[in-house]
Amino acid sequence: MATDSLESTPAQGPPKRRAARGDAPPGEPRRVAYLYLAPGLVLTALFVLYPLLRTVFLSFFQWDGITVPVFNGIENYRQIVTDPQLLSLFGHSGVLVVFYAVVPIVLGLVITALFARREVRGMTFYRSVLFLPQAVSLVVVSVAWQLMYAQSGTINQFLGFFGLDQGTGWLGSFTWALPAIGFVGSWLLTGLSVVLFLSGVQKIDPSLYEAVRLDGGNAWHEFRHVTLPGLRGELAVALTLTVVASLRSFDLVYLMTQGGPGTSTSVPGYAIFQNAFVNQQVGLASALAVVLSALIIVVTTLINRLSKDPES
C-alpha cells in the first residue's frame, strides 16, 4: 500500500519563486537606463534638434538678423528654385561630386585590387601614407595648394616643360577654378577610400581568388566576381562619406577662392555663410540650409538602398 501511494503521488519539483519586482533578464530595457541616456539626449536636443527646428522656422521669414523677422511664406524657397544663380550652386556641387566621390572611389578600387592579388610588404606604411592627407589641417592644405596653383607655382612650372603652361593662376580662372578645388578634394579623399577598401579586403576568403585562377580567370575576373562583391558594405560607407563631403563642402572653397572668381566656385555651403553673415539674408540662408539638408538625406537614403544585397 505504501508503495502504491508513493507511485500515485506525482513528482513535484522545487517550489517556484515569485519573481521580484524589477527582476528582469539582462539587457531588458529598464527605466534607469534613460538616466544614463539623458545627458546625451539633452545635448542632442540643445545643439542638434533645436537649431534644426529653428532653421526650418526662420526659412519662412525675411530677416536680417537684427530687426523683427517678417513672415514671407515660401518666398525663400521660390527664390531658390527660380534664381539661376542659386540653382548654379547645386550644379557646382554636382561637379564636386565627381571629384570628391567618383574619382577617389575609382582610384581606391584600383589600388585595392592591386594590393588584394598578392601579399605586399609594408602594407601599414602604404596605408599610413595614403591616409596622411586626412590628418593634415585643411588650412595647411589650402595654403599649400594655393601656392602650387599660383601663376608661378609648381603646377605651371611643371606644365611649362611641356609647353602647356596656361599663363595664369588656376584659381583665378573661371574655367579651371572649380576643377582645381575638386582635384584637391580627390587628393584628400582617395586615401580614405583606400583605407576603407583595404580593411574590407581582409575579410574576403583568399580561396575565392584561388578558385577564380583555377577556372582560368584573370585579374579583371578576380576584381569583378570576388573583390567588388566583397566590398559592398565598404563601398556604401565610402560613397556616403564622399558624396556628403561634396554636397556640404565649404572649407576648401572659403579658404582657397571665397566663391570666386565671380561665383564660379560658390557652393550651397558657402552661399549659406555668405547670405547669413555678409548679406544679412538669414531667411534665405536658412532655406538653403533646409534644402541642402533634405538633399543630403535623400542621397544617403538612396545610397543605402542601392547598396543592400539583393539576396538579403
Number of C-alpha atoms within 10 A of each C-alpha: 6 6 7 8 9 10 10 8 8 8 8 6 6 6 6 6 6 7 8 7 6 8 9 11 7 7 6 8 10 11 8 8 10 11 11 10 10 11 11 11 14 12 11 12 13 12 10 12 14 12 12 16 12 11 19 17 14 19 27 21 23 21 21 19 13 8 8 10 15 13 15 13 12 12 17 20 18 11 16 18 12 10 10 10 15 18 15 18 21 17 15 20 25 16 15 27 23 20 27 31 25 17 19 26 25 14 16 23 22 14 16 22 21 13 14 20 15 9 9 11 8 8 12 10 10 14 15 13 11 20 19 13 17 15 9 11 9 15 12 11 17 20 13 11 18 20 14 17 22 18 19 14 16 14 17 21 18 12 12 13 9 8 10 11 16 12 12 14 20 23 23 18 16 14 13 15 23 27 18 20 24 25 18 16 24 23 17 22 26 28 24 22 28 24 20 18 28 21 13 18 21 11 10 16 11 14 9 14 22 14 13 17 14 10 9 9 14 12 13 11 14 20 21 12 14 19 23 16 13 19 20 15 17 20 21 17 18 23 23 19 17 25 24 20 19 23 24 17 21 20 14 19 21 19 16 20 21 19 22 18 16 12 17 20 29 28 29 25 23 22 23 23 19 19 18 19 14 12 14 17 20 26 30 27 27 26 26 24 22 18 17 18 16 11 14 18 13 11 16 18 13 12 17 14 12 11 16 12 10 7 4 4
